[in-house]
């Protein structure tokens, strides 16, 4: 087994001009992230309000814009507009934000190289949390109901769908069952007729197994065994194990007639 060749290492320059810039890492609920992904790039999605009190930690609030709140679908609950952001400082980790710019013009004579930028260093983590009001409770209750709904549901069809019509049975199984049914319902012949067929068979060979006798007589195997037990013996020992032979009293094998003794012409009667 041959290993694929390793890709060549390409050196790229990293732009560190924004290394000293502090960046916030904000975690928002999933319903906000989904709306922001659907929102066009030219609208305002929200506003941050930062209030500072002497001797206290800064209070940060997020207020979603009306344009984002109007993006809800039919039947969907309204999102909470006001949220608070819990702030925590990053002290034991060194986290950064990087961007990767792929050149758009690759057909030029001297193609541009890919560019890497460091956008800043994460100095604070913020977790966006909604206020516990009726709007949030309705939204949370709706999300729980949707999560509990099974993904697969039974659907009643009012017409035959050809593409998904199930096959009741395969053709080879149907043919096999027809053959088995036909063989199982064979008409029983008269007992004397079956005996005549058996005697004729045993005139040719002395020993038969049950399958061969069934093919010869074409009788149900249960009925055939009943007759065989009356006129035949079943061998349990070698060399004819598991084979049937006629009982001695029913054997009528054709015997070759012994030649009669010839008269001696040279002998003469004595007076």
C-alpha positions as CSV (number, residue, x, y, z in Angstrom):
1,X,0.0,0.0,0.0
2,X,1.5,3.3,-1.1
3,X,1.0,6.5,0.9
4,X,-0.2,9.6,-1.0
5,X,2.5,12.2,-1.4
6,X,2.4,15.0,1.1
7,X,1.1,18.4,0.1
8,X,3.8,21.0,-0.3
9,X,4.1,23.5,2.5
10,X,3.3,27.0,1.4
11,X,4.5,29.9,3.5
12,X,2.0,32.7,4.0
13,X,2.4,36.1,5.6
14,X,0.2,36.9,8.6
15,X,-0.9,40.6,9.0
16,X,-0.5,41.5,12.7
17,X,-1.4,45.1,12.5
18,X,-4.5,44.6,14.6
19,X,-2.9,42.6,17.3
20,X,-3.5,45.2,20.0
21,X,-7.2,45.5,19.3
22,X,-9.5,44.0,21.9
23,X,-12.4,41.9,20.7
24,X,-15.6,40.6,22.4
25,X,-16.7,37.0,22.0
26,X,-20.5,37.0,22.2
27,X,-22.6,33.9,22.5
28,X,-26.3,34.5,21.4
29,X,-29.3,32.2,21.6
30,X,-30.0,30.0,18.6
31,X,-33.2,31.9,17.6
32,X,-31.3,35.2,17.3
33,X,-28.4,33.5,15.3
34,X,-31.0,32.1,12.9
35,X,-32.6,35.5,12.3
36,X,-29.3,37.2,11.9
37,X,-28.3,34.7,9.2
38,X,-31.5,35.3,7.3
39,X,-31.3,39.1,7.6
40,X,-30.1,41.1,4.6
41,X,-26.7,42.7,4.9
42,X,-28.0,46.3,4.6
43,X,-30.3,46.4,7.7
44,X,-29.7,47.1,11.3
45,X,-30.0,44.0,13.4
46,X,-29.8,45.5,16.9
47,X,-28.2,48.0,19.3
48,X,-26.0,47.7,22.3
49,X,-26.4,49.8,25.4
50,X,-23.6,50.0,27.9
51,X,-24.1,51.7,31.2
52,X,-21.4,52.2,33.8
53,X,-22.0,52.9,37.5
54,X,-19.1,53.8,39.9
55,X,-17.8,50.8,41.7
56,X,-19.9,48.3,39.7
57,X,-19.4,46.2,36.6
58,X,-20.6,47.6,33.3
59,X,-24.2,46.6,32.3
60,X,-24.6,45.6,28.7
61,X,-28.0,45.3,27.0
62,X,-28.9,44.2,23.5
63,X,-32.1,45.5,21.8
64,X,-33.1,43.8,18.6
65,X,-34.3,45.9,15.7
66,X,-37.8,45.9,14.4
67,X,-36.5,44.7,11.0
68,X,-35.2,41.4,12.7
69,X,-38.4,40.9,14.7
70,X,-40.5,41.1,11.5
71,X,-38.6,38.2,9.9
72,X,-40.7,35.6,11.8
73,X,-42.6,33.0,9.8
74,X,-46.3,32.2,9.9
75,X,-47.3,30.5,13.2
76,X,-43.9,31.4,14.8
77,X,-43.9,33.0,18.2
78,X,-42.5,36.5,18.6
79,X,-38.9,36.8,19.9
80,X,-38.0,38.8,22.9
81,X,-36.7,42.2,22.0
82,X,-34.6,43.0,25.1
83,X,-31.7,40.9,26.2
84,X,-28.9,41.3,28.8
85,X,-25.3,40.3,28.2
86,X,-23.4,38.7,31.1
87,X,-19.7,39.8,30.9
88,X,-16.7,37.7,32.0
89,X,-13.0,38.6,31.5
90,X,-10.6,36.3,29.7
91,X,-7.5,35.9,31.9
92,X,-6.1,32.4,31.6
93,X,-6.4,32.0,27.9
94,X,-4.9,33.6,24.8
95,X,-7.7,33.8,22.2
96,X,-7.5,35.5,18.9
97,X,-9.7,36.2,15.9
98,X,-8.3,35.5,12.4
99,X,-9.6,36.1,8.9
100,X,-8.7,34.3,5.7
101,X,-9.1,36.3,2.5
102,X,-9.1,34.3,-0.8
103,X,-8.2,36.3,-3.9
104,X,-11.0,36.8,-6.4
105,X,-8.8,37.3,-9.5
106,X,-7.0,34.0,-10.1
107,X,-6.7,34.3,-13.9
108,X,-4.2,37.2,-13.9
109,X,-0.6,36.7,-15.0
110,X,0.7,37.2,-11.4
111,X,-2.1,35.7,-9.2
112,X,-2.6,37.2,-5.8
113,X,-1.7,35.1,-2.8
114,X,-4.1,34.2,0.0
115,X,-4.0,36.7,2.9
116,X,-4.3,36.0,6.6
117,X,-5.2,38.7,9.1
118,X,-5.3,38.8,12.9
119,X,-8.4,40.9,13.6
120,X,-7.8,41.2,17.3
121,X,-7.4,39.5,20.7
122,X,-10.4,38.4,22.7
123,X,-10.5,40.2,26.0
124,X,-14.0,39.6,27.2
125,X,-16.7,36.9,26.8
126,X,-20.3,37.9,26.8
127,X,-23.4,35.5,27.0
128,X,-26.6,36.9,25.7
129,X,-29.6,36.0,27.9
130,X,-33.3,37.0,27.4
131,X,-35.4,38.4,30.3
132,X,-37.9,36.0,31.8
133,X,-41.1,37.5,30.5
134,X,-44.2,36.1,28.9
135,X,-42.8,36.5,25.4
136,X,-39.8,34.4,26.2
137,X,-41.9,31.7,28.0
138,X,-44.2,31.4,24.9
139,X,-41.1,31.1,22.6
140,X,-39.5,28.5,24.8
141,X,-42.8,26.5,25.1
142,X,-43.1,26.4,21.3
143,X,-39.5,25.2,20.9
144,X,-40.1,22.4,23.4
145,X,-43.2,21.3,21.6
146,X,-41.4,21.2,18.3
147,X,-38.5,19.2,19.8
148,X,-41.0,16.6,21.2
149,X,-42.7,16.0,17.8
150,X,-41.4,12.8,16.2
151,X,-39.6,13.4,12.9
152,X,-41.4,10.4,11.3
153,X,-45.2,10.3,11.4
154,X,-47.9,8.0,10.1
155,X,-49.7,9.5,7.1
156,X,-52.9,8.0,5.8
157,X,-53.1,7.8,2.0
158,X,-56.3,8.3,0.2
159,X,-55.1,6.9,-3.1
160,X,-52.6,4.3,-4.3
161,X,-49.0,5.6,-4.7
162,X,-47.4,3.5,-7.3
163,X,-43.8,4.6,-6.5
164,X,-44.1,3.4,-2.9
165,X,-46.5,0.5,-3.4
166,X,-45.2,-2.4,-1.2
167,X,-44.7,-5.8,-2.7
168,X,-46.8,-8.4,-0.9
169,X,-44.5,-11.3,-1.9
170,X,-41.7,-12.0,-4.3
171,X,-42.3,-14.1,-7.4
172,X,-40.0,-16.9,-6.5
173,X,-41.8,-17.3,-3.1
174,X,-45.2,-17.4,-4.9
175,X,-44.0,-20.0,-7.3
176,X,-42.6,-22.1,-4.5
177,X,-45.8,-21.9,-2.4
178,X,-47.9,-22.9,-5.5
179,X,-45.7,-25.9,-6.1
180,X,-45.7,-26.9,-2.4
181,X,-49.5,-26.5,-2.3
182,X,-50.0,-28.6,-5.4
183,X,-47.8,-31.4,-4.1
184,X,-49.5,-31.3,-0.7
185,X,-53.0,-31.7,-2.2
186,X,-52.3,-34.7,-4.4
187,X,-55.2,-37.0,-4.7
188,X,-54.7,-40.3,-3.0
189,X,-54.9,-43.2,-5.4
190,X,-56.5,-46.5,-4.5
191,X,-54.4,-48.6,-2.1
192,X,-54.2,-51.5,-4.5
193,X,-53.0,-49.3,-7.3
194,X,-50.3,-47.9,-5.0
195,X,-49.3,-51.4,-4.0
196,X,-49.1,-52.5,-7.6
197,X,-46.7,-49.6,-8.3
198,X,-44.6,-50.5,-5.3
199,X,-44.4,-54.2,-6.3
200,X,-43.4,-53.2,-9.8
201,X,-40.7,-50.9,-8.5
202,X,-39.3,-53.5,-6.1
203,X,-39.1,-56.0,-9.0
204,X,-36.4,-53.7,-10.5
205,X,-34.5,-52.9,-7.3
206,X,-34.6,-54.3,-3.8
207,X,-33.9,-51.1,-1.9
208,X,-35.4,-47.6,-2.2
209,X,-35.4,-44.4,-0.2
210,X,-38.7,-42.5,0.5
211,X,-38.0,-39.7,-2.0
212,X,-37.6,-42.1,-4.9
213,X,-40.8,-44.0,-4.0
214,X,-42.7,-40.8,-3.7
215,X,-41.6,-39.8,-7.2
216,X,-42.6,-43.2,-8.6
217,X,-46.0,-43.4,-6.9
218,X,-46.8,-39.6,-6.8
219,X,-48.6,-40.0,-3.5
220,X,-48.6,-37.8,-0.4
221,X,-45.7,-38.8,1.8
222,X,-47.8,-39.5,4.9
223,X,-50.2,-41.7,2.9
224,X,-47.2,-43.5,1.3
225,X,-45.6,-44.2,4.6
226,X,-48.7,-45.8,5.9
227,X,-48.7,-48.3,3.0
228,X,-45.0,-48.9,3.2
229,X,-45.2,-49.8,6.9
230,X,-47.6,-52.6,6.0
231,X,-45.6,-54.3,3.3
232,X,-42.0,-53.1,3.8
233,X,-39.2,-53.0,6.3
234,X,-37.2,-49.9,7.1
235,X,-33.5,-50.6,7.4
236,X,-31.7,-48.9,10.3
237,X,-28.2,-50.4,9.7
238,X,-25.7,-50.2,7.0
239,X,-25.1,-51.0,4.2
240,X,-28.8,-50.0,3.3
241,X,-29.5,-47.6,6.1
242,X,-32.6,-45.4,5.8
243,X,-33.9,-47.4,2.9
244,X,-37.1,-49.5,2.4
245,X,-37.4,-53.1,1.2
246,X,-40.3,-55.5,0.9
247,X,-41.0,-57.9,3.7
248,X,-40.1,-61.5,2.9
249,X,-43.8,-62.5,2.6
250,X,-44.4,-59.9,-0.1
251,X,-41.3,-60.6,-2.2
252,X,-42.0,-62.0,-5.7
253,X,-38.7,-61.6,-7.4
254,X,-38.4,-63.4,-10.8
255,X,-36.1,-66.3,-10.3
256,X,-34.1,-67.8,-13.1
257,X,-35.3,-71.3,-13.7
258,X,-32.7,-74.0,-13.0
259,X,-31.8,-76.1,-16.1
260,X,-33.2,-79.6,-16.1
261,X,-30.6,-82.5,-15.9
262,X,-29.8,-83.9,-19.3
263,X,-30.2,-87.6,-20.0
264,X,-27.0,-89.6,-20.4
265,X,-27.2,-91.4,-23.8
266,X,-24.3,-93.7,-23.0
267,X,-26.0,-95.3,-20.1
268,X,-28.2,-98.2,-20.6
269,X,-31.0,-99.7,-18.5
270,X,-30.1,-102.8,-16.7
271,X,-32.5,-105.6,-16.8
